[in-house]
């Protein structure tokens, strides 16, 4: 199987091993109900993310990628075990967590700033500059286009400076080329100074990041490396 081929070639890399632990999963278990019964995401799993490292996680489709990121960010709690954070962890980049469709972009900025204890006017000004939405900041989010909402949300998540940034399936795609270029510069600056955790079912989405690789299989993390060809995982 795909995952076993990766694990068979696994190597232990150095580098970030000497850095201090930033987020630790200690014997964490997590599951949820779905149409076919109870799905186990983690089963007494251990994982350490260290300061300044890039850590890629390869997981099969439906394995619970979003649930894992929510556990890292503190948006969900484990069924058992503990998640220890020793720094600021971002919401997943591009995630709409905390955003309220009935509020305007400006009001959402103030709401999110209050959630994280930031200066609301400074945060609002930063998001308005980065998103370049201008008067659209005063529209209810439900009245904005999908691409405009994506710009606002991505600008807000970049405005939340963190020690660990979380990404699902690599970098979000943006239709506005000028915004994508501006946000890309900010993102590169953020990622150069912080740890990054990226999770995906597609090796090609992870490969540009490099760094350490773990494979999520049967509820546990296993060391892995990138395959020589971009194959998609099939099964757990």
SETORSE-558804 format. One line per 3 residues: their letters; for each residue x, y, z negated of C-alpha. Coordinates in pm, 1 decimal, padded with zeros to 6 digits, always signed. Layout:
! residues N
a = X,Y,Z | ... .
! end
This chain:
! residues 236
xxx = +00000.0,+00000.0,+00000.0 | +00098.6,+00360.9,+00060.3 | +00148.2,+00449.4,-00307.3 .
xxx = +00356.8,+00140.5,-00376.0 | +00587.7,+00220.0,-00082.7 | +00652.5,+00564.8,-00229.7 .
xxx = +00711.2,+00430.4,-00580.0 | +00949.2,+00163.5,-00453.2 | +01177.6,+00436.7,-00318.7 .
xxx = +01147.7,+00661.2,-00625.7 | +01451.1,+00848.3,-00754.0 | +01491.4,+01042.7,-01075.8 .
xxx = +01609.1,+01397.3,-01006.5 | +01792.0,+01628.2,-01246.6 | +01773.0,+02008.2,-01248.6 .
xxx = +01461.5,+02104.2,-01439.6 | +01513.5,+01821.7,-01689.8 | +01721.7,+02057.7,-01903.4 .
xxx = +01450.5,+02326.9,-01903.1 | +01206.2,+02356.5,-02191.2 | +00865.9,+02183.2,-02166.6 .
xxx = +00590.0,+02420.6,-02054.7 | +00287.0,+02188.8,-02039.8 | +00271.1,+01837.0,-02181.1 .
xxx = +00003.9,+01571.2,-02138.1 | +00033.9,+01333.9,-02432.4 | -00156.8,+01003.9,-02390.7 .
xxx = -00439.4,+01191.3,-02216.8 | -00752.5,+01010.2,-02103.8 | -01023.1,+01170.4,-01890.2 .
xxx = -01318.3,+01028.6,-01697.9 | -01648.7,+01144.7,-01553.8 | -01973.0,+00998.3,-01423.0 .
xxx = -02045.7,+00978.7,-01052.1 | -02286.9,+00793.7,-00822.4 | -02102.3,+00461.8,-00857.9 .
xxx = -02048.4,+00470.1,-01233.7 | -01768.1,+00600.0,-01453.0 | -01457.7,+00728.3,-01272.2 .
xxx = -01128.8,+00725.2,-01463.9 | -00901.7,+01017.0,-01378.6 | -00639.6,+00964.2,-01650.8 .
xxx = -00585.5,+00664.3,-01876.9 | -00347.7,+00744.7,-02166.0 | -00131.0,+00934.3,-01919.3 .
xxx = +00186.2,+01127.4,-02006.3 | +00332.3,+01413.3,-01803.0 | +00574.0,+01698.7,-01872.7 .
xxx = +00597.9,+02015.8,-01663.1 | +00911.9,+02215.6,-01741.2 | +00987.6,+02585.3,-01708.0 .
xxx = +01094.3,+02687.1,-01359.2 | +01033.4,+02350.7,-01192.5 | +00826.9,+02263.7,-00886.1 .
xxx = +00622.8,+01949.9,-00947.7 | +00414.7,+01787.1,-00672.9 | +00146.3,+01529.6,-00749.3 .
xxx = +00017.5,+01296.7,-00479.9 | -00330.8,+01158.6,-00551.8 | -00580.3,+00958.2,-00346.2 .
xxx = -00897.3,+01134.7,-00223.9 | -01152.6,+01139.9,-00504.9 | -00890.6,+01070.8,-00771.3 .
xxx = -00992.0,+01381.0,-00970.1 | -00747.7,+01649.9,-00854.2 | -00969.9,+01939.7,-00961.8 .
xxx = -01034.7,+01776.6,-01299.3 | -00660.8,+01739.2,-01357.9 | -00595.9,+02105.6,-01274.5 .
xxx = -00881.0,+02211.5,-01504.3 | -00721.8,+02008.7,-01785.1 | -00389.5,+02183.7,-01723.9 .
xxx = -00555.9,+02525.1,-01725.5 | -00767.8,+02453.0,-02034.4 | -01098.4,+02478.1,-01846.9 .
xxx = -01177.5,+02116.2,-01943.4 | -01085.7,+01913.2,-02248.2 | -00950.1,+01554.4,-02248.8 .
xxx = -01162.2,+01265.2,-02375.2 | -00860.1,+01151.5,-02577.7 | -00498.8,+01259.0,-02624.5 .
xxx = -00380.8,+01618.1,-02611.6 | -00266.6,+01882.9,-02366.5 | +00004.2,+02108.2,-02513.7 .
xxx = +00070.7,+02446.0,-02348.5 | +00374.6,+02655.1,-02438.8 | +00318.8,+02932.0,-02187.2 .
xxx = +00058.3,+03101.2,-01968.6 | -00107.7,+02869.7,-01718.5 | -00294.0,+03016.2,-01420.6 .
xxx = -00634.1,+02909.0,-01299.6 | -00587.1,+02714.4,-00973.6 | -00488.9,+02969.7,-00706.7 .
xxx = -00798.1,+03063.1,-00509.0 | -01029.7,+02908.9,-00768.6 | -01354.1,+03096.5,-00831.6 .
xxx = -01350.8,+03004.0,-01202.3 | -01495.4,+03291.7,-01405.9 | -01628.4,+03477.7,-01100.9 .
xxx = -01998.3,+03576.0,-01112.1 | -02180.1,+03613.1,-00774.5 | -02433.3,+03865.9,-00910.6 .
xxx = -02156.7,+04109.3,-01010.3 | -01969.4,+04338.6,-00774.4 | -01603.3,+04280.8,-00698.5 .
xxx = -01512.3,+04566.1,-00930.8 | -01728.8,+04430.1,-01212.7 | -01581.4,+04083.1,-01164.5 .
xxx = -01231.0,+04229.1,-01198.9 | -01324.4,+04386.4,-01532.1 | -01493.3,+04065.3,-01645.2 .
xxx = -01189.6,+03847.8,-01563.9 | -00950.1,+04103.8,-01717.3 | -01151.4,+04093.2,-02041.6 .
xxx = -01139.5,+03710.0,-02038.1 | -00758.7,+03715.1,-02022.8 | -00700.7,+04020.4,-02241.9 .
xxx = -00559.8,+04239.5,-01961.4 | -00606.2,+04613.4,-01918.1 | -00923.6,+04612.8,-01708.5 .
xxx = -00853.2,+04931.9,-01513.5 | -00494.9,+04833.6,-01432.9 | -00607.9,+04485.6,-01325.3 .
xxx = -00889.7,+04631.7,-01114.4 | -00650.1,+04873.7,-00941.7 | -00405.5,+04592.0,-00865.5 .
xxx = -00677.4,+04369.5,-00717.1 | -00817.0,+04656.1,-00511.1 | -00469.2,+04726.4,-00368.8 .
xxx = -00390.8,+04363.0,-00292.8 | -00730.5,+04266.1,-00152.2 | -00764.1,+04589.7,+00051.8 .
xxx = -01143.1,+04548.3,+00036.8 | -01204.4,+04920.6,-00014.8 | -01577.2,+05000.9,-00054.5 .
xxx = -01661.2,+04628.9,-00042.4 | -01540.1,+04615.3,-00403.2 | -01876.1,+04772.7,-00495.9 .
xxx = -02088.2,+04504.4,-00326.9 | -02230.1,+04207.8,-00512.7 | -02015.0,+03907.4,-00432.0 .
xxx = -02316.8,+03717.7,-00298.2 | -02350.6,+03988.0,-00028.8 | -01988.3,+03954.4,+00087.0 .
xxx = -01867.7,+03713.7,+00353.9 | -01689.1,+03393.0,+00254.1 | -01354.7,+03534.1,+00371.4 .
xxx = -01407.5,+03858.3,+00173.6 | -01491.0,+03659.8,-00140.6 | -01181.9,+03445.2,-00083.8 .
xxx = -00962.6,+03756.5,-00058.0 | -01101.6,+03898.1,-00381.4 | -01065.3,+03570.3,-00572.2 .
xxx = -00712.5,+03506.3,-00444.4 | -00609.1,+03863.8,-00531.1 | -00748.8,+03819.5,-00882.1 .
xxx = -00568.2,+03489.3,-00939.2 | -00240.9,+03646.6,-00820.2 | -00301.9,+03932.4,-01061.9 .
xxx = -00299.1,+03688.2,-01353.4 | +00075.2,+03656.7,-01414.3 | +00159.0,+03311.8,-01546.5 .
xxx = +00447.2,+03082.6,-01640.8 | +00286.9,+02795.3,-01447.5 | +00088.8,+02831.7,-01125.2 .
xxx = -00155.8,+02560.4,-01018.6 | -00233.4,+02486.8,-00654.2 | -00465.2,+02229.6,-00498.6 .
xxx = -00390.8,+02113.4,-00142.6 | -00114.9,+02370.0,-00091.6 | -00176.1,+02734.6,-00011.5 .
xxx = -00526.5,+02861.7,+00073.0 | -00586.6,+02967.4,+00434.1 | -00678.9,+03334.1,+00485.4 .
xxx = -00839.1,+03478.8,+00798.6 | -00714.3,+03833.8,+00743.3 | -00354.1,+03827.5,+00870.4 .
xxx = -00253.3,+04152.4,+00697.5 | -00391.4,+04030.4,+00365.1 | -00228.4,+03688.8,+00409.8 .
xxx = +00110.6,+03852.6,+00470.3 | +00076.0,+04088.1,+00172.4 | -00051.6,+03814.7,-00060.2 .
xxx = +00219.2,+03578.4,+00065.3 | +00492.1,+03822.6,-00040.6 | +00339.2,+03856.0,-00387.7 .
xxx = +00295.2,+03480.5,-00415.7 | +00657.7,+03411.2,-00320.5 | +00772.2,+03658.5,-00585.5 .
xxx = +00545.9,+03496.7,-00847.6 | +00653.2,+03142.9,-00761.2 | +01023.9,+03235.2,-00765.8 .
xxx = +00992.2,+03327.6,-01133.4 | +00758.1,+03054.8,-01258.4 | +00689.3,+02682.2,-01255.6 .
xxx = +00455.5,+02543.7,-00990.2 | +00233.5,+02237.4,-00991.9 | +00080.8,+02134.9,-00658.6 .
xxx = -00160.0,+01842.4,-00617.2 | -00289.9,+01699.1,-00291.4 | -00389.6,+01379.9,-00110.6 .
xxx = -00176.0,+01483.9,+00186.2 | +00205.8,+01460.5,+00171.4 | +00232.0,+01727.1,+00443.8 .
xxx = +00061.9,+01977.1,+00209.6 | +00318.7,+01903.1,-00062.1 | +00638.4,+01864.3,+00138.4 .
xxx = +00706.0,+02240.1,+00195.0 | +00728.7,+02286.9,-00182.4 | +00993.8,+02019.3,-00241.9 .
xxx = +01072.1,+01958.5,-00607.0 | +00980.5,+01659.1,-00820.5 | +00710.9,+01416.2,-00706.3 .
xxx = +00467.9,+01211.3,-00913.1 | +00203.6,+00971.7,-00784.3 | -00129.6,+00953.9,-00969.1 .
xxx = -00245.2,+00592.9,-00947.9 | -00476.8,+00391.3,-01172.3 | -00496.1,+00677.7,-01420.5 .
xxx = -00120.7,+00716.3,-01474.9 | +00167.5,+00913.7,-01325.2 | +00447.1,+00726.6,-01145.3 .
xxx = +00771.9,+00877.0,-01009.5 | +00779.9,+00909.1,-00631.6 | +00948.3,+01076.9,-00336.1 .
xxx = +00816.6,+01222.1,-00014.2 | +00768.2,+00959.9,+00260.0 | +00971.1,+01002.0,+00578.4 .
xxx = +00649.6,+01043.7,+00777.1 | +00343.7,+01241.5,+00669.5 | +00105.5,+00955.5,+00594.9 .
xxx = -00219.6,+00998.2,+00407.7 | -00279.5,+00783.9,+00099.7 | -00539.9,+00510.5,+00124.0 .
xx = -00677.2,+00384.7,-00204.5 | -00535.6,+00410.9,-00554.3 .
! end
